[in-house]
Amino acid sequence: MSYFYDLKEIGRKQLAPGVTTKLIWGDKIMISLIEMEPYSIVPVHSHVHEQAGLCVQGEFDFTVGGETKRIGVNQGWMIPGGVEHSVQNLGGWSLALDLFSPPREEYKQLVVKYFDEFLKATQ
């Protein structure tokens, strides 16, 4: 059983035009490493999952529950389930780390063969 992963071996999956993710998860939590091209948009949406995150690189305008804030490196967010939110990336590339609880089943369907094989190897 392995407890480790290598992001270099996990393929990116598109969430929206110019927005990709790399995903890992366990039974109760999911980590999503989000990469956003300049001026890309994550449209307004909501989900039942609690979401927390941190900006690792770049800068973007994040709207949560009707409140918009410019988010930069080392700034984060906590979004309860059911609250609408969206992101407008600014002029450069951005990288963010999102955590979801429970894991998003629809995101699991995006994952590449590598991660499915990784999960089988850990069982």
C-alpha positions in Angstrom: 0.0 0.0 0.0 1.4 3.4 -1.0 0.5 6.6 0.8 2.2 8.9 -1.7 1.5 10.4 -5.1 3.4 12.4 -7.7 1.5 15.3 -9.3 3.8 15.0 -12.4 2.2 11.7 -13.1 -1.4 12.9 -12.8 -2.9 14.3 -16.0 -4.8 17.6 -16.1 -8.5 17.6 -16.7 -10.4 20.6 -18.1 -13.1 22.1 -15.8 -13.8 25.2 -18.0 -12.1 26.9 -20.9 -8.6 27.7 -19.7 -9.2 26.0 -16.3 -7.7 22.6 -15.5 -7.3 20.4 -12.4 -5.2 17.6 -11.0 -7.1 15.5 -8.5 -6.4 13.3 -5.5 -8.8 12.0 -2.9 -9.5 9.7 0.0 -12.7 8.6 1.6 -13.7 11.9 3.1 -11.6 14.6 1.4 -10.5 15.7 -2.1 -7.6 17.9 -3.2 -7.9 19.8 -6.5 -4.9 21.6 -7.9 -6.4 24.2 -10.2 -4.4 26.0 -13.0 -6.0 29.0 -14.7 -4.9 30.7 -17.9 -4.9 34.5 -18.0 -8.5 35.9 -18.1 -10.1 32.4 -17.7 -13.4 32.2 -15.8 -15.0 29.6 -13.5 -18.7 30.3 -14.0 -21.1 30.8 -11.2 -22.0 27.5 -9.6 -22.7 25.8 -6.3 -22.5 22.3 -4.9 -23.3 20.5 -1.7 -19.6 20.0 -0.8 -17.8 22.3 1.7 -14.9 23.9 -0.1 -11.7 25.5 1.2 -8.8 26.8 -0.8 -5.6 28.8 -1.1 -4.1 30.8 -3.8 -0.6 29.5 -4.5 0.3 31.7 -7.5 -1.2 34.6 -9.3 -4.2 36.7 -8.6 -8.0 36.4 -9.3 -11.3 37.9 -8.4 -13.3 35.4 -6.3 -17.1 36.0 -5.8 -18.7 34.0 -3.0 -22.3 34.5 -2.0 -22.4 37.9 -3.8 -19.2 39.2 -2.2 -16.2 39.8 -4.5 -12.6 39.9 -3.2 -9.3 40.1 -5.0 -7.4 37.0 -3.9 -3.5 36.8 -4.1 -0.8 34.4 -3.0 -1.3 33.0 0.5 -4.9 34.2 0.7 -7.7 31.7 1.0 -11.5 31.0 1.2 -14.0 28.8 3.0 -17.3 28.1 1.2 -20.2 26.2 2.9 -22.1 23.8 0.7 -24.9 25.4 -1.4 -23.3 28.9 -1.7 -22.9 30.2 -5.2 -19.4 31.2 -6.2 -17.3 32.1 -9.3 -13.7 33.1 -10.2 -12.3 35.6 -12.8 -8.6 35.1 -13.4 -6.6 38.3 -14.0 -3.7 38.9 -16.4 -1.4 36.1 -15.5 -1.4 32.4 -14.8 -2.8 31.4 -11.5 -2.6 28.3 -9.3 -4.9 27.4 -6.5 -5.4 24.5 -4.1 -9.0 23.5 -3.4 -10.2 21.0 -0.8 -13.6 19.4 -0.9 -15.5 17.4 1.7 -16.9 15.0 0.9 -15.1 14.3 -2.4 -16.9 15.4 -5.5 -18.1 12.2 -7.3 -18.5 14.1 -10.6 -14.8 15.1 -10.4 -13.7 11.5 -9.9 -15.0 10.8 -13.4 -12.5 13.2 -14.8 -9.4 11.4 -13.5 -6.9 9.8 -15.7 -6.1 6.0 -15.8 -3.0 6.6 -13.7 -5.0 7.6 -10.6 -7.4 4.6 -11.0 -4.4 2.3 -11.1 -2.9 4.1 -8.0 -6.1 3.5 -6.1 -6.2 -0.2 -7.0 -2.6 -0.6 -5.9 -3.4 0.9 -2.4 -6.3 -1.5 -1.7 
